[in-house]
Amino acid sequence: MMDQMFLDDDELKSMTKRVQRTAQAKMLRSMGIAFKHRADGTLAVLRAHVEKEFGAGKDRQPKTKEFVPNWGGVNA
């Protein structure tokens, strides 16, 4: 893996089900995934963007504050 920040070539192939870069780019566009072309012709796809688009981490419940009534204000 080149860098944890970006998807590697195997991950791009798995995600797009395409081998050729032009076909991968077309598939990424259709999926709404942002990418950049590198100088060597490879595609740079941010892992964080893909995770966000696919809802990674949304299964975590947000912390909610426990409701505590203000009993002091009841008899005021």
Sequence and secondary structure as in RCSB ss.txt:
>XXXX:A:sequence
MMDQMFLDDDELKSMTKRVQRTAQAKMLRSMGIAFKHRADGTLAVLRAHVEKEFGAGKDRQPKTKEFVPNWGGVN
A
>XXXX:A:secstr
   TTB  HHHHHHHHS  SHHHHHHHHHHHT   EE TTS EE BHHHHHHHTTTTTTS          GGGT 
 
